[in-house]
Amino acid sequence: MKRSLDRRDFLKVCGSAALAALFPAAATLLTGCDDTGENILLHGGHVYVDGGFSRWDLLIRKGVVEEMDNTGRLAALLVPFVDRGEVARRDCSGQFISPGWVDFHCHVGGMGLSVDRLGPKHGVTALLDAGTYGPETFHTFLGEIYADSPIPLFTMLNLRKDGITLGNLMSPNGPGVEDVAGARRLARQYPHLIRGLKVRTDEGNTTADDPLYLARVTASLGEELNLPVMYHMGASPPSLLDILFLSKPGDIISHAFRKDNAVVDASGRLRPEVSEALARGVRFDLAHGMTSFSFKTAQAAFENDFRDFTISTDLHLLSSMSGDRSLFTVASACMALGLALEEIIQNVAVKPRTFLGLCPSIEKGSRMDLTLFKKRKGLWLFHDTEGETLSSRHRLFPEQALNFPTQGEGAPHSR
């Protein structure tokens, strides 16, 4: 049986005095390892630490960052253990390492895609389903999707009884479609999975006499349960201003960069109501989807210094048929529009991880999943939902998603 790496072995090789001089916290280094633990040295990567990328080596045990070093000495000290196979060394030269990326608005199962189509193979370490399931269909999410997911998986519960299906996308959200009592019961029973409520509000599926009906009912339950509400913004009615009037701090406005009914007005100016909403804690979400990402809108918003939002795909069966709309593609398009790489990490990892209760920062002692990626030069073309094309000399590509079994509440393997 492979011998585990313990502190006594480590000190024999390195010398206790030398190790203590290099790492004052050496007393906690790799203590308590067992034969089932995996020790990984990520060497030579550019790591997102304190809001920026810099060169660090990371020693990870069972998903916990045991040591961090930016001098190169940690890698040298671990050579004997790497040679014996007790530490797996991964050369990350030319790669960026960030907190694990989260698709903050996607659809998993049902009218959505499989975890396999959305998750680790594409550099994504956690998923937030955006209202695919309602009180009558939540058991499908729980038993068929969540139970088999290898990564943390969460949902925004739809008050509509059957959630979102291909058959009801354009059917009215009038009185009788909702199950408030069922949603209340499930939200209280599964707070570790249900992180909020979701409602679709657009011209195609609201009633002409009361387009805000389901949004108003959802807002009321969100207030009662102190849960955030994610509002789908589509074609008006209702208008963005109607939804902002309903929203409370912590609520999320999705599809922020539509061609119309968006955060900027027809002249490209940021709506003052949006600035006010941001100031009181309302969140905004990109959510590319089929019809909801206009380069012109996003460019105008960025020029107005609107950069506080989450990056997400709104991938489902229909939107996935319209070309590559993976999370890395959407993030790369945002970079081509002017966002700095550090801003992208904030919007695709730090903010969504914070919202979901996942560790948002890489630091000693943190338990978290990681996304490894590269920034490649070339000529890349991106397409929005309005037929516009954007060219760029750089694109982001996932290299690997490192998912570790955790005690985090949305990871089925932790139950």
N, C-alpha and C positions, 0 to 999 in steps of 0.2 A: 504494500500500500504506500502511496506517495506520502512522504513525510511533510507535515504542515510547517509553515514558516512561523516560528514563534520568536519571542523577544530574545531568548537565550541564544538561539542560533544566530540571530541578527547581530547581537553584540559580540559574539565570538569572531565573526568575520570583520566587523567594522571597528570594533574597539569601543568600549562604552564612553571613554573620555572624548574621543573624536566625534562620536555620534552626538553626544550631548552638546558639544560645542557648536555643531552644525545645526541641530534641530533641538531647541530648548524643550519642545513637547515630546521628545522621543520616548518618554515613558509610556505613551499611549500608542506608539507606532506598532501596528500589527499584533497587538496583544489579543489573546483570546481566540486566535484563529482555530478553526477545526478543519478536518479533512475535506469537508464539503464546501468550504469557502473558496472563492476565486479571487485571486489577487491580480490586478491589472495595472500595468504602468503605461500610461499614455505619454509618449515621449516626443517632444519637439513640436507640439502644436501651438497655435495661437488661440489662447483661451480667453473667453469673455469673463473678465473679472472687474468688478467696480465700474461697470459702465463702458469698458473698452477692451480691446483685444491686445494681449501681450503674450510673450513666450513663457510658457509654464510647463512643467512636468507634473502629472497628477498620478498619485498612487491611490487606487480604488480597491476597497475590499467589500464584497457583498453590496455594492452600490453606494457605499459611503466613501467620501473623499477623506482618506486617512492622512495624506500628506500632500502639500503643494510646495513646489520649489522652482524658482526662476534663475538658479545659478548653474544648473547642470550637475550638481553634486549628488542629488538624490539618485539620479540614473546610474552614476558611477558606483554608489554604495550598493545598489541592488544587483549589480552584475552577477555575483555568485548565485543569487537566488533565481535570476533569469536563466542562467546556465543549467541549473538543476531542474528547471521546469516548475518551480514553485511560484514564480511570478511570470505572468504572460506580458511580454513587452510588445507594444504596438507602436510602430513608427508613424507618427502623425505629421511629419514634415510636410509643409505646404498646405496643411489642413487647418480649418477653424473648428473650435470646439465651443459649443454653447449649451446652456440649459436646454433640455429636450423641447423640440418644437411641438406646438399644439395646434391642431386644426379646430379653431374656436367656433366654427359654424359649418357643420357637414351633416350628412344624413347617412345613418348606418343601418343596413338591413332594410327590409320592406321596399319602399320606393327609393331607398338609398343604395349604397355600395357596401361591399363586405369590408371588414377591418383589414383584410389582406390588401384590398385595393387602396386603402387610405392611410395605412399605418407605417410600421417600421421599414418596410421595403422602400418607402418613399421619404425616409428621414423623419417621420412623425412619431412621437412617443406617447401622445395622449389625444383623445378625441372627445369633442362635445357635440352630441347629437342635438340638432336644432328643431325639436318639436315633431319629429316623425311619429312619436307615440303619444296616444291619449289614454285616458283611464281604461278603456275597453281593450286596448292593444298593448299596454305596458307589460303584460305578462310575456309577450313575445320578445320584447327587448330584454327582459330579465332572464328568461329561460334559454333563449336561442342565440342572443347576441352577447350580452354581458358575460354569461357563464363561460363562454368559450374564448373571450378576448384575452390575448396575451399582454395587453397594455391597459393602462387606466382608461376607463370609459365612463362618461357622464352623460346626462341628458337634461334638456329643458322640456318639461312636460307640457303637452298641449292640452288645453281645456276641452277642445273638441273631442268628442268621445272616441272617434277612430283616428285621431291625429291627422297626419298628412298622408294622403294616398294619391296615386296617379289619377284615380277616379274622382277625387273631391277637390282637386286643385282650383277648379273654377266654379265650384258650387258655393252658394251663399252661406256666410256665417251668421245666420239669423237665430232667433230664439229657438231653443230645443236641440241645437247641435252640441251643446256643452254638457258636461257632467262635473259641476262644481264640487259636489260632495265627494265624488270618487277621486278627483284631483287632490282635494284637501287631505283625504285619507292616505293616499299614496305618498304625497309630499312629506307627511309626518312620519310615515313608516320607513321611507328610504331617503333620508336627508343626505346620506353619503353618495347617493347616485343622482338624485334629482336636485340640481343646483339652481333651479329657477323655473319659470314658466315661459311658454312661447305662444305667440299669436300671429297669424297671418292677417295682414290688413292691406288690401289693395282693391282697386276698382273691379277686378275680376271675380272676387269671392266675398264681397260685402253686399249688404242689402241697400238699395237706393234710398229707402226712407230712414235708415239708421246705420250708416257705414261704420260707426264706432261701437256697435253693440258688443261684439265679442272682445274687442280691445278693452272696453270699459269693464266688462265682467272679469276679465283676466287681471286688469289693474287692481280691481277691488280685492281679489283673492291674494294677489301679490302683496298688497298692503297688509292684509290680515295676517299672512304667514311670514311677513318680513322677508320675502323672496324677491330677487330681481326678475323683471319681465323682459324678455327679448321680443322686440317688435319688428316684424317683417315689414319693411317699407316697399310698397310697389307704386303703381300708377295711382294718382289721386282721383277720387276721394278714397280714404281720408288723406288729408295733407300731412306733411311732416310737422307743421305747426300744431295740428290737432293732436298728434301723437306726443309731441314735446309737452303739450299742456297736461297730458295724462301722466307723463313719466315722472318717476321719483329718483333720487340719487341711487346709483347702482344699476338702474335699468339700462338696457342696451338697445340702441337703434341700429338695425342691420341694413345693409345695402346703402351705405352712406354716400357712395359715389355713383349713383344712378345718373342717367342723362338728365332726368327731371325729378322733381320732388326729392331733391338732394340737399346736401349741406351748403351748397352755393346756389345763388339765384341765377337768373338767365344771363346776367351781365358778368358772372364769374366772381361776385363778391360773396364772402362768407356771410351767411344769414346771422343777424345779431342774436336771434333766438337760439342759434346753435352755440354761440359763444357763451350765452347765459346758461345754457344747459350744461356745457362743459364745466363751467365755474361751480355749479351745484352738484356735480358728480355723476351726471349722466354719461354713459359710455357710448362709443360709436364703433361699428364693425364694418369691414369692407364687404365680405360675403359676395364673391364674384358672381356665382350662379350663371344663369342663362341670359339675363337681361340687365344686370345690375352693376357693371363696372365700365364706366366711361373714362377714357384717358383724359379727355378735356376737363371733365369735372374734377378728377383727382389732381391734375396739374394745377387747376385754379385753386383748389383747396390747399395744396402744398404751398403755393405762392402766397396764400393768406395765412401761412404758418399754422395750418390745421394739420397736425401730425400725430395727434393723440388718438389712436384708434387701434383696433386689433385687425390683423391680417388673417383672412380665412377664405375658404374655397366655395362654400355652399355646393359641394359636389353631391350629385344624386344621379339617378339613372338617365335623366334627360340632359342635364348640364354636362355629364361626362361624355356625351356623344358629340360635343362641339369643340373637339381638339384638346390639347394638353392644358388642363386647368388645375394641375397639382399645386400643392402649397408652395413648393419651391418655384414654380413658374409664376405664380401670383406675386410672391415676394421679390423675384427678380424683376418683374415689371415695375413694382414700386421703386426698386433701386434705379431702374432706368429713368423713372420719372423724377428722381432727385433725392430719394431718401438715402441717408447714410446707412452703411451696414449696421452700425450700432443701433440706429433707430429701428431697423428691421428686426433685430433681435429683441428689442423692447416690445415690439408690437406682435411678434409671432411666438415669443417664448415667455418673457418676463411677465407681461401683463396677463395673458391667459393663465399662466401657471399660478399667479397670485390669486386670481379669481377662483380657480378650482381648488385652492388649498394645497397645491404642489409646491415643493421647494423652488423658489425662483432664482437663486443665486448660487454660483459655484464658490464655495469656501470650505475651509477645513471643517470636517464634521458634518457637512451637508449630505443628505441622502437624496439622490436624484438621478433621473435618466438624462442622457446626453445625446446631442445630435452633432455628428461630425460632418463637415461639408467643405467644398472647395469653391473658390471664385475663379472661373476660367475666362480667358480672353478669347475673342472670336467675333463673329458677326451673328447676332441673335435677333430674331424677330418675335414680337409679342403682339397679341390681338385682343382688343377689348370686345365688348358685346354690341358695339355700335358700328362695327366694320372698319374701325381705325386700326392702323398698324404702327408699331413703335419699334425702332431699331436700337440696339445697344451693343457696346463692345465688351460687356461683361455679363456673365450669367452665373447664378448659384446652382450647384449640383450637390445632392446628398451623397455622402460617402458611406455613412453607417449610422444607424440609430442604436444606441446602447441602452437597452431596457434591463433593469434589474428587478427581481422580486422585492417588493417594498411592503411597508406597513401602511401605505397610503390608502385612503378610503376610496377609491374608484378602481382599485386594481383587484380583479376577481381572484387572482392567485394569493391575495393576502387574507382571504376570508377564513 
